């Protein structure tokens, strides 16, 4: 990003330079005046030295005194150097060496580092040379430009060109020094700003290190990346601190609710009262009520189990049907309801100062993951923050677990009493149970024996080399043994989960015959026979076996089991024999024809 200096900053950057140069120029002008008096000794030109030189010196110091805040005196000074140089040439009757004072003046002007100051000197030099040269060579003897009898145009042009070059070089030096000064000023300005930013950042960081995260801070410079980072860090720390405070509020509140639950495990009504009281007081709500779901053989409803207004318990009785009002709606939808526009007459909070409508109503289902046991309704004069809502929802989960646990305890106690009544009945049934256990043991032994037999049967099939494969009723492959996968050229993971149609050609797979084949199997009709199938490489293979039905305990078809053996070689021999038989028949027919022809002939 480019840094620009204001006029005031530029003036400040050249302040010391101008002050030093002004002192130097003041001395130089005085020396110029004194030098003019010295030159007056040669040709008695004291009048010129005093009038012209004194006027120049007076003009310079007068402008400088009258306009101290302006740099006009510098341009006057540039013109004065030109006038002094012309004066010296005149005083020495055109002595050529006096022309060098134009260059001395331009050199002195470099100290101001302002190339524009060369312009007045350059203009006076051009005007003086052109005018005085023309006047002198046109016969005016009192005008002195040079001691030469005549200067032709070529010599004059060379003279003027060299003068312009020297003054141009001086102007360039002044311009280059000016740029260097401005660059230094910019760098100093940047360093000063950076230093100020660093000091501000250090102070800001110290405040944050002391825990003051609310201190105001503004980035003064767009290039101050550290300041921006500190500001982001402040915002992050503030957010983290707020979140930590909110999480602490939630955690502390949940612990308080847990303590209430632990301290009220024997009396359900006391538990309800203390829970709603603790919830209202900790969350600084103005009023709260706990509705619990009750169900009988005839109806179901939400019964107000406890109600608490901040500072005192209220004794109210209310029943709400599921779906009626906000409480019933919250119960059915199983989601919190938060409203900030409370309907007129919905609820009023009474205090010593009168009655008032709350600013918001928050209803939360009292639920676990699987069950809704009630609704908590809270009213407050102030709008709730998100972490306060989160606290109530988490507290509702704990309350739901406590209520379910309390109800479960009550139910267990009731069941315990009932179980004690049935103890005698159970004892009378012990013998019967013992007999049943013996029968069950015998049954289990029989099942183990049959299981061993089935396993041995399966192993025998495996050892026999018979290929087996199992399908779902829709034709999806469940499993296959090694003999089948080797026969078809697949691995088990390549066919498992795929349909039986991968083993048949496309024409058969799309035919009605194939659809009827699987329809029969789904109906429990076995399909034994010989089948032509296709291997992974597309080669035909012939198998002989049966598609048998595996049924469940109710006799319903469950899966399809296919047991098969490879008869491809046998089929090939049969085809070869058929071909040979056909050729033999054709040969016999041919011989018969030939024999008949021979007899005829």
C-alpha positions, 0 to 999 in steps of 0.5 A: 500500500502506497503511503502519501505525505500530507502537506504538513508532513512534507513541510516538516520533512524539509524544515531542517533542510530549509532552515540550514539552507536559508542560513547558508544563502543568507551568508552567500548573499552577503558575500555576493554583496561584499564581492560586488564592492570588491569588484568595484575597485577595478573599474570604479563601479561602486554605484552599481555595487551599492545600488544593484547589490544592496537592492538585491540583498534588501529584497531578499531579506525583506521578503523573507521577513514579511513572509516567514511562512512562505517559500517565496523568498527562495524564488526571489533568492534564485532571481537575485543570484542571476542579477548578481551574476549579471552585475559582476559581468558588468562590473568587470566589463564582460570578463568571461570568468564572471559568467561562472557565478550563474553556475555558482548560484545554481549549485547553491540552490541545490541545498534546498532540494527543489529543482523549481528554484533553478527556473528563475535563475535560468530565465534571468540567465537566458534573458541577460545573455540574449539581451546583453549580447545583442546590445553589445554587438549592436554598438552599445559600448556601455553594455558589457557581455563579453570582452571578446570583439565578437561572439558568433552564433555557434560560440553563443549556442555552445555557451548557452547549451553548456549553461543549460546542461550545468543548470539541468544537472543541478536541477536533477540533483535537487530533484533527486535529493528532494525524492530522497528526502521524501522517501526518508520522510515516508520511511520515518513516517511509517516507522513512527506509525509502526512505533505508535501502533506497537505501543498501542498494541502492547498496551492493548495486549497488556489489558487483555493479559490482565483479563480486560477483554472489553477494552476498546481498540481500533486499528489505526492503520490498515497495514497494522496486521498485528493490531488486526490479529490482536483485535481478532484475538480479543474477539475470539477470547471474548467469545471463548470467555462468554461461552465458558461463562455460559457453559459454567452456567449450564454445568452449575445449573445441571449439578444443582438439579442433580443435587435436588434429584439425589436429595428427593428420592423417596417422595415424588411430590416433594421431588416435583416441587423442589425441581420446579422451584430450583429451576425457576430460582437458578434461571431467574425466571418469574414463574414455572410449572411442571406438567406430567403425563398421566394415562388411565384406561379411559383417558390420557392428560397432562396434570400440573404436578408443581407450580412455583412463582419466584419466591413462593410456591403456588397451589394450582390444579390443572389438566391439559389434554395432549394437543390442547394449548401450548402445553399440549402442543409441546407434548405432542411435537416433542420440541421446545416452544419459545414465544415473545409475543404472549397472547392476551390473558394467557398468563399473568404474573402477580407480585406486590406491585400488581399484575403484569404479562411476561415478555416471553414463554418457554415450554420444553418437553420433559423427555428422554430419547424414547419417552416424553413424560411431561412439559415444563412451562416457564415465564419471564419478564426478560428475553431468554438467551440461547445458553439459558434455553440450552440449560432448561432443555438439558435440565428437562432431560435430567428431570425426565430421567428422575421422574421415570426413575421415581415412577419405576421405583414406585412400580418396582415397589408395587411389583415387589409386593405382588411378587411376595404374594406370588412367592407361594404360588411359585414354590408350588410350581417348582417341581413342575419347573424342575420336570420341565428343565429335565425335559428341556435338557433332554431336548437340548441334547437331542438338538445337539445330536442332530446338529452334529449329524447335520454338520457331519452331513454337510462335511460329507457333501463337501468331501464328496466333491458335489458343488453346492450354492444357496440363494434367497427366494429372489435368486440372490446368492447367499453362499457357495462352496469351493467346488461350485466357485471353482466349477464356475471360475469365480471367487465367492466374494465375486458372486455373493450378493449377485443374482443367479442370472450371472450363470445363464446366457442373456437370452435365457435370463430375459425369457419367460421360462427363466421367470417361471423357473424362479416363480416355481422355486418361490412357491416351494416347487423343487427343480431337479434336472440337467442345466446348461450354465455359463462360467465367468469366462463365458464358456458353457458348462453342464451340471446335473442336480437339483434346486431344493427348498429349505423351509422354516419351522412352519414349512414356509419356503426360506431359501433355495439350495442347489446341489450339482455335479459337473457333467460337461465331459459326459455331455461332450462325449454324448455330442461326439457320439451323436455326431459320429452316429449322424456321419455313419447314417449318412455314410450308409445312405451314400453306400446304398445309393451307390449300390443301387446305381451299380445294379441298375447299370 
